[in-house]
Amino acid sequence: MIAGAVVVPLVSLIYLLTIDWRLTLITLAPVALAVALVRSSRACPTHCWCLPATLGRG
């Protein structure tokens, strides 16, 4: 199961690299954005929950 979860995306990325490297970058952009969002939420776990409460404060 895990091998399929790793092999299929890896083969897809290799295939995209052989066709056009720019297409690969466009494909990886959402993945990089998701990783960045997860890392930022780990740095401040209450960030999303405290945002509405802090909007009214000046």
C-alpha positions in Angstrom: 0.0 0.0 0.0 2.6 2.5 1.0 4.8 1.6 -1.9 2.0 2.5 -4.3 1.5 5.8 -2.5 5.1 6.7 -3.1 5.9 5.0 -6.4 3.0 6.5 -8.4 3.6 10.1 -7.6 7.4 9.6 -8.0 7.0 8.0 -11.5 4.5 10.8 -12.4 7.0 13.5 -11.5 9.8 11.7 -13.4 7.5 11.5 -16.4 6.6 15.2 -16.1 10.3 16.1 -15.9 11.0 14.2 -19.1 8.2 16.1 -20.9 8.6 19.6 -19.5 10.3 20.8 -16.3 8.1 23.8 -16.0 5.0 21.6 -15.9 6.6 19.8 -13.0 7.1 23.0 -11.1 3.5 24.0 -11.7 2.5 20.5 -10.4 4.6 20.9 -7.3 3.4 24.4 -6.4 0.3 23.2 -4.4 2.4 20.7 -2.6 5.0 23.3 -1.6 2.1 25.6 -0.5 0.6 22.9 1.6 3.9 22.1 3.3 4.4 25.8 4.1 0.9 26.0 5.6 1.4 23.0 7.7 4.7 24.2 9.0 3.3 27.6 9.8 0.4 26.1 11.7 2.8 24.0 13.8 4.8 27.1 14.7 1.6 28.8 16.0 -1.1 26.1 16.5 -3.7 28.7 17.7 -3.1 31.0 14.7 -6.2 30.1 12.8 -8.4 30.0 15.9 -7.3 33.2 17.5 -7.5 35.3 14.3 -11.2 36.2 14.5 -10.8 37.2 18.2 -7.9 39.5 17.4 -9.5 41.3 14.5 -11.5 43.6 16.8 -8.4 44.7 18.8 -6.5 47.7 17.7 
